[in-house]
Amino acid sequence: MSTATATFPQKHYLNDPPGLKSWLFTLDHKRIGLMYFFAIMFFFTIGGILAMLIRLELLTPQGDFFQSGDTYNQMFTLHGAIMIFLFIIPSIPAALGNFVLPLMLGAKDVAFPRLNLASFYIYVVGSIFCIYSIVTGAVDTGWTFYTPYSTSTTTSVVSMTSGVFVLGFSSILTGLNFIVTVHKLRAPGLTWFKLPLFVWGLYATAIIQILATPVLAITLLLLILERTLGIGIFDPALGGDPVLYQHFFWFYSHPAVYIMILPGMGIISETVSVFSHKKIFGYKFIAFSSLGIAFVSFLVWGHHMFTSGQSELAAMIFSFLTFFVGIPSGIKVFNWVTTMYKGNISLEAPMLYTLSFLFLFCIGGFTGIFLGALSVDVHLHDTYFVVAHFHYVMMGGTVMAFLAGVHYWWPKIWGRMYSEFWAAIAAFLIFVGFNMTFFTQFVLGSQGMPRRYYTYLDQYQPLHGFSSIGSWVLGLGFLIMAFYLVGSLFKGKIAGNNPWGALSWEWSTTSPPPHHNFETVPEMTHGFYDYDTVLVNEHGEKVYKEEPVSV
Amino acid sequence: MSTVAQDASHPEYLAHHFSDIEQQKESAKLGMWIFLATEILTFGGLFCAYAVFRAWFPEMFHDAHKVLDLRLGTINTIVLIASSFTVVYAIYCIQRNNRTGTVINLALTLLFAATFMVIKYFEYSHKIHVGQLPGHFYFYDGLEGTNPHLFFGIYFAMTGLHGVHVLIGMGLITWVMIGTLKGRFSSEYYVPVEMVGLFWHLVDMVWIFLFPLFYLIG
């Protein structure tokens, strides 16, 4: 729907004010979001390379180029820690959310712009700690830093956990900023139930960020004290309890799983409506199910500990509560699918990733129910089934949603379109490669292949080999994406304000937006999902239909 | 909000992205309360650890608490409650444009906080001297019972984190005191004074819980 007459604005947030210094000290949420974007993509690349190395090692049953299990342990630990703490947790909220949230609210900025910049630099400091840890011997505990191993291993646990501790503050401050922004900076007329659903997703995420992350902070602090002073709280030899560490850790880290997925669900709620050209189905159900997931997320941490010496009663209660997560998640999926029903679906890249998300998230979600069931979990615990499950949710869910968001807002961020042709090829390769890599791992896990081993029995070779080949397809998809996205910055077609014909406010300003976001404060002339009554024509003007189109 | 006004309706202390001072003030308050919630959860982890170990070793906790100096603990509690009062009075004064009163009360708050830290220093140095310490460092032999070092581990973790908060609070109070002296705050605009006050109340409140949990067991 982009117009032939679209022009590129002369002054926009990318060049106004000019100069490197104006970027480093910027208080503009759009620039901070973009700096986050580059930082997380840097770590995504590193984490991805590590994953490729792990898959390469697992191509054959014997140890190939990792000469010892220790190196392999460090590889998967770094892959996990980098992907979780440095990429996926900040990915959607801090990068895309930062850019889009004030635009969606019709605001000039987030509530605390200085704090926003501070949380970016806190992220940078935290990542430097993590890099320092990698350079000085890395960590081989797994990203969960379980005691007692994490207090006895000789690797650089303290610097890595200090890094994660610092990163936690970045996450808390972003969450705090977003909550206040949503409460206090909505433009006149924008009431709660008119908010775009991405805002609801970010809001629910922010609640988890501020309530769960402090507990991680204190847990890691105690772990550091345990390692440096031998405080004894997690050490059975001193009367402490290593299982207590697991309780503390998962009290944060299970909600953190929803920090990762909820903003992704928010993106899907936008794209599914925009690219089906149809009003979102069940707005309030989607909004409240985000809050529902946030609430339930605090009550299920014990399902990580079914085999860790937790009482049977506690395990049963946690198992039961875990099933509850399925309800709000199911509500969302049904509403998205119903939104698509009889819609006028167009298959641009954001929609391709949205469809990938729906497909993969369902598999990830359902296998989560398997693992939440006590008897099944005892069999599948610490096997590749678990690995496949959380990759389906984290990568198949969050990363697909992130890619949908990146492609959806790319024209807004840069003012230029990417190549739809290459995007479709990359999306196809990523979808196929992902399933090749990880679906095999469900089978491997159910056959008894344990996690975290760099050698394995010959009988698993065909599936492991297939999985490794899948990882190359996946890597190729991302490589193509990197090329066409970077290429679009130089050769991309000028996007115009509203290339998708979307109705939320970020599309009513120029692409890229001006420094102050809007020339005039936008007004509520229609709902953000009123695709049945409002049509954006090829000149970017809104045409109001007399009667809603019945479906 | 439709134009970027630079006139009297948009004073210097009003950030550009807020439409009026009320919106800015409300945002700051909400932000501060959320931050306090995160603080409570941070301490919450430690309170949880305390509960677990006290439930496991009730007698050891009871015995170990006797070596703490109840007198010093009580003085510190009174000192902190007094400092809460002076910080409230400082806000009361700035609301009435009484900058001298604000500065005096903030100075008193600082004095109380410093008293607290000095007393804490004496308590700590005594414990370090006699070996009432966490984990491997424990060498005190006046206590029977299982794992008394755990009591001191949690004691040092909790009072230590609290002490860090007192120090941060002192820094913040100094900051708003200088701001008041420079005339940055008035009855029109005193959000930072109020926010620092809120933070200081949290620091007090945590101590109100720590005091009975460590000094008044049994």
Interface residues (C-beta under 8 A of the other chain):
Chain A: A107 K108 D109 A111 F112 P113 L115 I172 L176 N177 I179 V180 H183 K184 L185 A187 P188 I210 L211 A212 T213 P214 V215 A217 I218 T219 L221 L222 L225 L229 G230 I231 G232 I233 D235 L238 G239 G240 D241 L244 F248 H516 T520 V521
Chain B: M1 S2 V4 A15 H16 H17 F18 Q23 E26 S27 L30 G31 I34 F35 A37 T38 E39 L41 T42 F43 G44 G45 L46 C48 A49 V52 F53 W56 F57 P134 G135 H136 F137 T146 N147 H149 L150 G153 I154 F156 A157 L161
